[in-house]
Amino acid sequence: MNDRKRERPADYFKDWKEREALAEGMIPLVGSLAREKSVKCYIYGKSLVNRSVLEIMKDHRYVRQVEANELSEFETFPILTELCKLDLGPAHIDIGRLAVNYYEKGAGEGLSIEEYVRREVADDIGSKDKPLEQPQDVVLYGFGRIGRLMARILIDKTDGGDTLRLRAVVVRKGKAPNDLVKRASLLRRDSIHGAFDGTIRVDEERQSFVANGNEVKVIYADSPDSIDYTEYGINNAIVVDNTGVWRDEEGLSLHLKSKGVSKVILTAPGKGNLKNVVHGINHDIIAPSDTIISAASCTTNAIAPPLKAMDDEFGISAGHVETVHAFTNDQNLIDNYHKASRRGRAAPLNMVLTETGAAKAVGKVLPQLVGRLTGNAIRVPTPNVSMAILNLTLNRETTAEEVNEFMRTQALHSPLRKQIDFSNSPEVVSTDFVGSRHACIFDAQATIVNGNQAVLYLWYDNEFGYSCQVHRILEQMAGIHYAVYPKEDW
């Protein structure tokens, strides 16, 4: 893309208004493709579904940072228009990449935009293949930080309702008489992630809340094996256990004793022989017969992708992972008793040195790194977005420029691009990454390299980014598969 330069407009304001009008015109086109054909449109991996005009324009601008060149609405709008004319089957289509490829290759081949688009998505024209034969019921067991964010993601991705459908959340009965209202209110408003994008109504008579048309039953229970989900019309459900109470196979198997449950995902590191999965790294170990899977920890998800990339390219002989982690509910607001060392001290007032099992846990998803990494953690007085610092001894000498360019390529053009994002700004801070859908964001401006010693800085939204990784595992366990275009970029 670096060879294609867009001319500077003579009138910035006029140019902005024209691009704004095109972005506005994209909204109904993107919406109709998603609702009517289950075709989801992206710009360099950023979904355009349910985005505002300014958000779509920012998605175009993002490409300039990572590709060192502009991507204009003038280029993507014709691609989207042509897609809307076709009889497409369910698919994920990156119109940003299609546009760039057209102006770099297709136009040079003498193809019109119509001809190019038809050629690129030819296999999807007239396709009747569904991503899933019938909708998959999902139950959230627990409704804390990860549970509520998983609810937001599932509701946001409901689209035509033919894939994953959130059917219920399971909680313990609270002491307040208006428990259901309070649960719904916590989903509606979030101090970190902002207001819920849509509408929520409470139906106390049906013991449910309705979010963007999705009716979600609220089931009160004290144990995983005490529920008959079929009484609520729920069958063959995948339960996402985000309580962290049961972390081994014996405990999590209790879910499978409840009628209507087929599989379980744990949103914490699993103990014993449970498969710990980081999507993008070892998700291929999930077998159709697996009934219980662990999604590992947020930190393991953040560090495993860049560690794999660096080991594949440079080789890692040794390393230390230092995590600067946001405080969590496990800590105390003010000094009080805690079974763990130091964690009893007031979280909003202190940096708290504590242990982390993330470095050791990486060995479960990247066995080649077993015994090569150490790790520690510092809990800091911020409520969300953490940082992992990788201090690595490589098998060969390199430079900061080579490492940065390699990681930029990984973030843009590799199978890890849903896990690794790339930032090249010298001004970013933690709050800039609230809501990131990636497992981590590589900060190129912070990279330090001295011979074969490299220090990498990785931001990660330890709540939302991790929840997105869990959702990717959930899709895989449900057997969801979309055709993706352009093919060579996925």
N, C-alpha and C positions, 0 to 999 in steps of 0.2 A: 504493500500500500504506500510505501514511502516514495515511490516514483510518480504517484498521481497527486498533483497539487491543485487544490481548488483556488481560483483567483479570489483576491480580496474584493469584497463588494464595494461599489462606489458609494453606496448609501447603506450604512449598517442598519438603520432603523427600518428602512423599506425591506431590506433583506430579512430582518427578524420577523416582520409582520407576515411576509410571504411564507416563511418557514413555519411560523406559528399556525397559519391557516392550514398548511399541509398536515401538521401534527394533529390539529383538531379533526381534520378529515380522516385521519387514520383510526380514530377511536371507534366509530361505528363499524368500520371494516374489520378491525381486530376482534371486536366483540362478536360480530356475526359469525366469523370463522370459528371462534372458540365455542359458541353456544350451539350453532347449527351443524358444524362439521367436526368438532373436536380437534380443530387445527389451532395450535398455540404458536404465536409469533414472538420472535425474540430479536434483540439487537445485541450481538456479541454476548449471548448468554443471559441477557437481562430481559425478563418477560415483559411484553407490552400489554398484557391483559389487565384490565382495570387500572390502567395508568392515566394520569391527568396529562393535559397538553404540555405543561412545563416539565413534567417527569419524562415524557417521551423526548422532549428536546434535550434534556440533560443526558438521557441515554445515548443520544447521538453525539453529544459533546464528549462523553466518556471515551469514545473511540479515539479521539484526538490524543488523549493522555497515553493510552496504551499502544497505539499504532503510529504516533507522531504524525498524524494527518487527520484531516477533517472527514467526517461522514455526514452528509447533508440529507435533510428531508427531501430535497429535490431528487436525490438518488434512490432513496428507499421507497418513497410513495409510489412510483410507477411499478416497482416490484410487487408491492402489496396489492395494487390495483389488478395486476395480471393474475395473481394468485386467486383473487376473489372471483374471477371469471371461470375458474376451472372446477371440475367436479372432483374435489379432493376427498380422500379418506382421512381418518385420524392421523395426525402427524405433528411433529415439532419442527418448525421451519425458522431458521435464523435469517431474516430478511436483510440484516446488516451485513452478514458475510456474503449472502447472495449478491447484494449490491456491489460490494467491494470486488468480488470475483468477476462480476460482469464488466465493470469498468477497467479491470486489469487484464482480463482474458477474453471474455465473451465478445465485447465490442471489437476487439482486435481480430476476432475470427469472422467479423462481418455479420454477426447475429443481431437481430433486433431484440429489444427487451422481452417481447412476447415469445420469440423463438427460444431465447435463452432460458426463460423461466420454465417453459414447457419441457425443455430438454432436461433441466436439473431435477424436476419433480415428476418426471414421466412415470416412474414406478407407482406413484401415489394417485395418479389420475384414474378415476373409476374404481379405486380400491374400496373394498367393503370390510377389510380387516379391522377388527376392533382391538383396542389395547387390552381389553378384558371382556370375557364372554358375558359376565354379569357383574353388577356392582358389588364391591367388597365392603362388608360391614366392618367398621372400626370402633373400638371402645377404648376410651382413655381411663385407665385405672389410676386415680389421683388427678388433682386439678390445681397443682401448684404452678411454679414458674414455667417449667417445661410443658406441663399438661395444657396450660392455657395458650402457650405459644403454638403447640401442636394443633390445638383447636383452630387457632387463627389460620394456620397454614392449610389445614384440611378444608376449612370452609372457603378459603380463597381459591383453592384449586378444585372445587366441586364441579365447576363448569356445567356440563350437561347432565351431571349426576351419574355417569356411566362407568366411573372408576372407583375411587375410594370415597366412602360416605361415612362421616362421623355420625354414629347413631346414639351413643350414650357416653356419659362420664359417670364414674363411680367414686363416691366420697363417703366419709363418715359423717353422720348427722351432726350438724353444729348445734350449739346451745341456743342460738338466736331463733326466735319464732319465724323470722323471714329469711331463713337459710337460703332458699332458692333464689330469692331476689339478690342477696348478697353475693352468691356465686356468679350470677349473671353480671352483676355490677363489676366484679373483678375482671371479667372478660371484656366488658365494655370500655373500661378505662384502665390504662396502665401508666404508671409514673415514668417508666423508662421508654416503652415502645409506643406510647401515645394512644390515641383513641382507636377503637375497633373500626375498621374500614367497612362500614355498612350499618345495618340496623339489627337490634336485638330486642325481642319482646319475651316476656315471661308468661307462661301458661301454667299457673299453679294447679288448676284443675287436672291437667294432664301430666303434672310433675315434669315439666320440660321447659326449655327455652328455645326460641326460634331465631336463628342467626342467618340472615340473608336467605330466608326460606328453608333453611335446614333445621328440622325439628330434632333436638338433642335431648334425650331422656336423661334425667338426673336420678341415679339409683343410689340409694343409701345402703351400705353394707360394711361389715366389720372384718370380713375375711374374703379372700379371692375365690374360695370354693363354695360360697353360700348363695350364689345367684343363679336363677334360671333366666338366662337372657332371652330364651325363646318366648317367654311371657310378654316380652316387649317387642316381639316381631324381629328379633335379632338372631341371625343364624350364621354359622361358619365364621364367626368374627375373629379378627386379629386384635388382641388386647395389647395396648401399649402401657406397660407398667412404669410409671414415672415417680413412684413413691420411694424407691430405693430400699424398701423394707426387706424384700426378698431378693437375694442376688445369686442364689445357687439354683441348680436344677430342681432339687427337692422342693424348695420354697415356691419357685415360679410354676412348678407343675400343678400347684393347687388351682391355678387359673383353668387348667385343662379339665378339671373335675366339674366345672360349672357348665351346665348345658348351654350349647350355642357358641362355644369357644373352640377354635381350631389351632391358633398359634399365638405366641407371646413374644413381644420385644421388650427388653429391659433397657431403660435409658440410664444406665450406669455400668461401670465395669463388672463383668460377670465373674463369679468365683468358680473354682473347680474346673471341670472340663467343658464349661460353656464356651461356644464359639464367640469370640470378641471380634466384631466386624467394624472396620472403618470403611465406609463406602468410598470407592475410588481406589482403594488399596487392595483389600482382600475380599471384596464382596462376592467374588466368584466361588468362595468356599460355601456359600449358602446353597444347600441342596433342597429340592422340593419336599423332601421328607423331614426336614428340620422343623421342629415345632417351637423351639425356644432359642432366641438369639439375643446376644448382648450388643448394644450399639457403642460399647466402650465409654470413655469419658470425653468431655468437651476438649480437654487438653490433649489427649491421645489423638483425637480427630484433627486437632490443629497442627500437631507436629509430625504426624506420620507421613502426610503427603509431601512436604518439603524434604523430609529426611530421605524418603524413597527417591525423590528426584535427584537430590545431591549425591546419594550413594550410587545411583545408576551412572551418573555423569563423572563424578570426581572420586568416588570411593571414600568411605568414612572409616577411619581406623579407631577413632575414639571421639567422645563428645560429652558435653555437660549441658543439660537443659535446665534453665532457671525460669520459673514461671512467676510472672507478676500478675496475680489473679485478683479479680474483683471479689469483695466479700460476698458471702452467701447466707442463706437462712440457717445454716448449721452453726453460725457464730452468734454471739450475744450482742445486743444493742449496747448494753452497759455491762460492766464487769460482773460476772456471775460464774457459778460452778460450771465446768465443762469437763467431760471425761478425757478429752485430748489435751495435750500440752499446749499452752499459750492461747488456744482458741476461746477460752473463757473471757479474755479481755475484750473491751469494747471495740467492735468492728469499725464503727464510723470514726474512731479517734486514733487508731493505731495501725502501723504496719506490723503484721503478725507473721513471724517466721514459722513455717509448718512444713510437713512432709507432703510429697506427692508421689503417687505410684505410676505417673504417666510415663516416665522414662523406662521403667521396667515393663510396663504394659505394652510399650511399643514392640517389644520382643514377641508378643502374641500375634501381632499383625505383620511384623517384619522380622521373621526369625533370624535373618542374616545379621541383625544388629544386636542380638542377645549378648549381653556382657560387655558391650562397647559404650554404653551410655550410663551416666549418673544423672540425678535430678533432685531439685529442691523447689520450694515454692514460698512466695511471700504474698500473703493476703494484704490488700491495700484498701484504703477508704474510698473506693468507687463502687457503685452498685452493679455495673455491667461493663463489658469489654475488657479483656485481659490481654497480656502479651507474653509470648514465649521467646526466650533468647537462646538460640542454639550456638554454642561455642564448640566448633568442630575442628578436629584434626583430619585433614584430607590426605588421600594417597598421592596427590600430586600438587604442585604449586599452581596458583592461579592468580587472578586479579579481581578486584571488586567489579570492574566493568564486565568481565566475562561472566561472573556469577550473576550479576543483575540482568544481563541480556539473556542468559540461560533461563532464569526464573521468569522473566517476562514472556519468553516463548512458551514455557510450561503453562503459564496462566492463560495464554491466548490460544495456543494451537496444539495442546496435548490432551490426552484422556483425563488429565487431572484438573482441567480448567474449571470444573464445578467446585473443586476443593480449594484451589489456590487462586486468589485474586492478587492484583499487582497495584502498588501505589508508588508513584514517583514524585510526590509532592513533599517539599521540605517543611510544610506547615501543618500537616495532619496531626490530630491528637485523638485520644480514645473515643470521644463522643462522635467523631466522624464515622465510626464504624458500627454504630448501633443500627441493627436491622440488616447487617450484611448476611447474605445467604451462603457465603463461602465458609469452608472450615477454617480458613485463615487468610490473612492479607499480608503479602510480602512487602516490607517497607524498604524500597531500593535505596532511599537516601541515607539509611542507617547502616548499610552493609560495611563491614570492616574486614579486610583481607590482608594478611601478611604472610606471603609465601604459601605454605600449606595450612595455615591457621585462618579460619573464617568464622566470623560472628554474624549471624543472621537474626533479624528482628521480625517477629510475626505477631500481628494483631489478630484477635479473634473475638467475635461476639459469642461469649461462652453460653449465652441463652439461645438467641435466635439462629445463629449460624449452626450451632450444634443441633437444634431442632430440625433444621433443613436436612442435615445429614441423616437424622433418624427417619425423616419422611422418605428419603431416597431408599433406605433399607426397607421401609414399609411397602413402597411400590414394588420392590423386587420380590419380597415375600408374597405379595399378592399376585405376582406374575404379570404385572403391567408392562407392556412393551409398545413403544411408539416408533413409527418410522421417523427418521430424522434427516433433515436436509439443511445445507449441502452435505452430501455423503462423505466427501473426503475430509471434512473438518470435524467429524464426530467420532 
